[in-house]
Amino acid sequence: MGSNVTVKGHRRVFEIILVLALCPTCTNGRGAVSDTLSDSLSSVGGTLPHFLQEPEDAYIIKNNPIKLRCRATPALQIFFKCNGEWVHQNQHTSQEYMDQNTGLKIREVTINVTRQQVEDFHGPEDYWCLCVAWSHLGTSKSRKATVRIAYLRKNFEQDPQGKEVPIKGMIVLHCRPPEGVPMAEVEWLKNEELVTSLGDDNIDTRADHNLIINEARLSDSANYTCLASNIVAKRRSATATVVVFVNGGWSLWTEWSSCSVNCGRGVQKRSRTCTNPAPLNGGAFCEGMSVQKITCNALCPVDGVWEEWSEWTMCSVQCERQRWRECNAPPPRHRGKMCEGEGQGMENCTGGLCTQNGKLMHDVKPQSMENSIDVALYSGLAAGVIAVVVLIVAITLYRKSQSEYGVDVIDSSALAGGFQSFNFKTTRQGNPLLLNSSMQPDITVGQTYSGPICFQDSIDKELFDPLPDKVKVQSSFMVSLGVADRAEYHVKTHLETLPANLHPNYSTVDGKKTTLIAPNGLHTPGKTRLKTSAVFGHLGGRLVIPNAGVSLLVPHGAIADDTSWEMYMLINQGESSAQSEERCEILLGPEITYGPLGLNLSYPVAMTIAHCAEVSAENWNIKLKRQTKDNKWEEIMSVDDESTSCYCLMDSHNCHLLLDQPGCYALVGEPVTDAAIKRLRIAVFGSMETSSMDYNLRVHCVDDTPHAFQGVVTAETSRGGQLLEEPKTLFFKGNCLSLQVSIQDIPQFLWSIKPFTTCQEFSFTQVWYSNQQPVHCAFSLQRHSASTTQLSCKISVRQVKGHEQLLQVYSSVGESEKETVPFFMQADCTVTSETGAKAFKIPLSIRQRICTTFDTANAKGKDWQLLAQKLHIQRNLSYFTKQKSPSAVILSLWEARHQDSGDLDSLASALEEIGKIHCKSLPQSPDEKETDFTF
């Protein structure tokens, strides 16, 4: 017990000494010291000091010092100790006051800590300070308060990234704020408005600064920003664009429509739309067909027909008898009309003399008067028949008397009585097919022609057999009149069809078949195909079959780097099994094969095929077919339907295909209505025959495609024919009506032609399927004198009850015409392939910039769908969504459509319009510039 008192006394003495050492004011005079000591001693018997306020952790912002404060009671003194060292008394600010409630004295001390003091401290821990308070019983220490310099760096450790999320999918946006003291707090902004999870269980912002949306909604599509802040500053992350998209879904099929015709074969359709739901915000389009078609046979209306009258009934007491008939032979069916007239007949059965109730009734004319009327009627009919017979005999005698002039119809040249003056017109100006189009025809030199269809060299003259001279198909009208074989006529007229051996790779020389060299240098047997090939690499290129309207575009990047393929394209010739005559299907262009098989491309090729259909969805059902391994044909798409396997774009004269698989393809058309139109190319050629007095006019009616017309030109070149009029287009309807070709206005005093043969007729089937055997009609004329050197006439080509074209012939004939000149000349006709940049209209750098701009998701809405819209590609967009680069495929399609024009204005205008739209709809910041495409 005594030892404890001694220890306490020693501690008390030490504390008083320490106070004296630390408090210079206590040693200013003896009185002062004694006062302090007396005060200290007088407090003996109190309690240890306890803190009413302890120093708190603080942060220095910029260069502003902070204050640390302590309050304690009862306390003789309070001093701060920082980092283990006592703070000098001069740096303390202290005050003492009385607590009114407790009556205790309270001492409060504060110090300032500056940024420099903290920066100069280099210890193992943060800068710290605590308070020490003294009383007569001892000391008390406060908690440690740390002092740190506050800051917040500028760059986020992880910015949130934009993403596209399907509806009801989970959205997780990660954010790691910049380093800072104190640690930054994170908030999220959605379109500049604060996001809160309060009241919305679908949003969670508490998980490690991340923003989590459990099930994405359309309303969650927005621009999200991570906002980090502390006592120093606020920082904003990069904006992340979140797009919640909806993949399209098909609606239910509609009911089948009624048959498109009221009678016969037609089409029924049903459709569905991609609206369940509709694709939104770049969501995928529905896969599959939006329209289905089936053929239907509408039962034709059958009008009712009366049966035979029944027998008369017995005469009744009213002097009447009756008979009946029914409308059952056949009865009206399928909206047919009812029979016209009465179904019941009644007449007086006594000739008007009937005794009824004892009276004589005279209600009809006497029988003798009725008989006289019948005699007059029959006499008039007999006289009419006799007059018609006499008229026919007179016309027949007149025609026989005129036979020595060699005419069957008196046309405009005969009306002049053989003295019509001849002023031949000059050939029309600017005709690209006729040579010397601006000059008067020379009657001593054969005319020559030039135009867009060319031949490789002089060997092309041997590509075709001459047209057979004496193949004749006599008109049925001639046979019926018995004049088919009359030898005394001076003119021979015959109807011919091109034989199967007349095609580009077939030749007959002195009656022997020979194998020719195809344009690509490969030896191919006669009657097979035209072929071109080239080796392509990563830069791509183009294959072209000259004068055939067929090309193949291999896009840039379709073939992998350090890889090359020898690709080919050919036209299959001969009879085709792709078309079905049972369904009236016809080939609209040549069958095309490209390869090799096993070709692996990153982008689809673009194939262009010329066609001969007047495109109309109401009148045509146009399909794309592909040949299978067993040589059968399968339909892979209908032009009007949606498809993701291939793409078909129909222009007025060309079909552009995007194809992924090599193989043999054919464009086939099935007429839906009688108004379906097939275009025919009509051309007339002329040449002298073996006899110097005979001249042959040949009229060709072929499909309106370059390939079909090229066959005609080659055949005519081989026999020395000359084009006499610019070819014209005839619109031939699928209404089963025939085609008539006639020659008119022949100068009868200079030329003779057999009567009844100036008009020849082709059946509908011959013309509709003319791609198998092109139609060719020939007229042979004979001049009366060798001095006749000019021929003027008209050729009329018309479909019965349909379109008609007139070919005006002005030709000079003579001995000098033996020397012929090719019809067409073209300098670059040997170009069959191009590789690299020269094969494309769009420069590679521009193409890459366009793809980068429109393939990337853009908050402004500029994407490949807008590009397709501005380039007038507005259907079957689901095909492009499956492509690696939709914009690149769209540009390949644009290249195929504009390969002939080479004009970049349409593309530049579309890009400029897109730029203007977005300049108006969205404001631009000064540092943001629109992409500028300069051609």
Stockholm file with secondary structure:
# STOCKHOLM 1.0

chainA/1-935         MGSNVTVKGHRRVFEIILVLALCPTCTNGRGAVSDTLSDSLSSVGGTLPHFLQEPEDAYIIKNNPIKLRCRATPALQIFFKCNGEWVHQNQHTSQEYMDQNTGLKIREVTINVTRQQVEDFHGPEDYWCLCVAWSHLGTSKSRKATVRIAYLRKNFEQDPQGKEVPIKGMIVLHCRPPEGVPMAEVEWLKNEELVTSLGDDNIDTRADHNLIINEARLSDSANYTCLASNIVAKRRSATATVVVFVNGGWSLWTEWSSCSVNCGRGVQKRSRTCTNPAPLNGGAFCEGMSVQKITCNALCPVDGVWEEWSEWTMCSVQCERQRWRECNAPPPRHRGKMCEGEGQGMENCTGGLCTQNGKLMHDVKPQSMENSIDVALYSGLAAGVIAVVVLIVAITLYRKSQSEYGVDVIDSSALAGGFQSFNFKTTRQGNPLLLNSSMQPDITVGQTYSGPICFQDSIDKELFDPLPDKVKVQSSFMVSLGVADRAEYHVKTHLETLPANLHPNYSTVDGKKTTLIAPNGLHTPGKTRLKTSAVFGHLGGRLVIPNAGVSLLVPHGAIADDTSWEMYMLINQGESSAQSEERCEILLGPEITYGPLGLNLSYPVAMTIAHCAEVSAENWNIKLKRQTKDNKWEEIMSVDDESTSCYCLMDSHNCHLLLDQPGCYALVGEPVTDAAIKRLRIAVFGSMETSSMDYNLRVHCVDDTPHAFQGVVTAETSRGGQLLEEPKTLFFKGNCLSLQVSIQDIPQFLWSIKPFTTCQEFSFTQVWYSNQQPVHCAFSLQRHSASTTQLSCKISVRQVKGHEQLLQVYSSVGESEKETVPFFMQADCTVTSETGAKAFKIPLSIRQRICTTFDTANAKGKDWQLLAQKLHIQRNLSYFTKQKSPSAVILSLWEARHQDSGDLDSLASALEEIGKIHCKSLPQSPDEKETDFTF
#=GR chainA/1-935 SS CHHHHHHHHHHHHHHHHHHHHHCGGGGSSHHHHHHHHHHHHHTTTCCCCEEEECCCCEEECTTCCEEEEEEEESCSEEEEEETTEECCGGGCEEEEEECTTTCCEEEEEEEEECHHHHHHCCCSSCEEEEEEEEETTEEEECCCEEEEECEECSSCSBCCCCEEEETTCCEEECCBCCCEESCCEEEEEETTEECCCTTCTTEECCSTTCEEESSCCGGGCEEEEEEEECSSCEEECCCEEEEEEBCCCCCCCCCCCCCSSSSEEEEEEEECCSCTTCCBTTCCCCCSCSEEEEEEEECCCBCCCCCCCCCCCCCCTTSEEEEECCSCSSCCBTTCCCCCSCSEEEEESSTTEEEETTEEEECSCCHHHHHHHHHHHHHHHHHHHHHHHHHHHHHHHHHHHTGGGTCSSCCTTGGGTTCCCCCCCCCCTTCSSSTTTTSCCCSSSCCCCCCSCCCSSGGGGGSSCCCCSSCCCCCHHHHHHTCTTCTTCSCCEEEEECCTTCSTTEEEETTEEEECBCTTSCBCCSSSEEEEEEEECTTCEEEEETTTTEEEEECTTSSCTTCCEEEEEEEECSCCSSSCGGGTCEESSCEEEEECTTCCCSSCEEEEEECCBCCCTTTEEEEEEEECTTSCEEEEEETTSCCSSCEEEECSSEEEEEESSCEEEEEEEEESSTTCEEEEEEEEEEEECSSTTEEEEEEEEEESSHHHHHHHHHHHHHTTCEECSCCEEEEEESSSCCEEEEEECCCTTTEECCTTCSEEEECHHHHHTTTTSCEEEEEEEEESCTTCCEEEEEEEEEETTSCEEEEEEEEECSGGGGSCCCSCCCTTTTCCEEEGGGGCSSCHHHHHHHHHHHHSCCTTCCCHHHHHHHTTCCSCTHHHHTSSCHHHHHHHHHHHHTTTTCCCHHHHHHHHHHHHHHHHHSCCCTTCCCCCCCC
#=GC SS_cons         CHHHHHHHHHHHHHHHHHHHHHCGGGGSSHHHHHHHHHHHHHTTTCCCCEEEECCCCEEECTTCCEEEEEEEESCSEEEEEETTEECCGGGCEEEEEECTTTCCEEEEEEEEECHHHHHHCCCSSCEEEEEEEEETTEEEECCCEEEEECEECSSCSBCCCCEEEETTCCEEECCBCCCEESCCEEEEEETTEECCCTTCTTEECCSTTCEEESSCCGGGCEEEEEEEECSSCEEECCCEEEEEEBCCCCCCCCCCCCCSSSSEEEEEEEECCSCTTCCBTTCCCCCSCSEEEEEEEECCCBCCCCCCCCCCCCCCTTSEEEEECCSCSSCCBTTCCCCCSCSEEEEESSTTEEEETTEEEECSCCHHHHHHHHHHHHHHHHHHHHHHHHHHHHHHHHHHHTGGGTCSSCCTTGGGTTCCCCCCCCCCTTCSSSTTTTSCCCSSSCCCCCCSCCCSSGGGGGSSCCCCSSCCCCCHHHHHHTCTTCTTCSCCEEEEECCTTCSTTEEEETTEEEECBCTTSCBCCSSSEEEEEEEECTTCEEEEETTTTEEEEECTTSSCTTCCEEEEEEEECSCCSSSCGGGTCEESSCEEEEECTTCCCSSCEEEEEECCBCCCTTTEEEEEEEECTTSCEEEEEETTSCCSSCEEEECSSEEEEEESSCEEEEEEEEESSTTCEEEEEEEEEEEECSSTTEEEEEEEEEESSHHHHHHHHHHHHHTTCEECSCCEEEEEESSSCCEEEEEECCCTTTEECCTTCSEEEECHHHHHTTTTSCEEEEEEEEESCTTCCEEEEEEEEEETTSCEEEEEEEEECSGGGGSCCCSCCCTTTTCCEEEGGGGCSSCHHHHHHHHHHHHSCCTTCCCHHHHHHHTTCCSCTHHHHTSSCHHHHHHHHHHHHTTTTCCCHHHHHHHHHHHHHHHHHSCCCTTCCCCCCCC
//
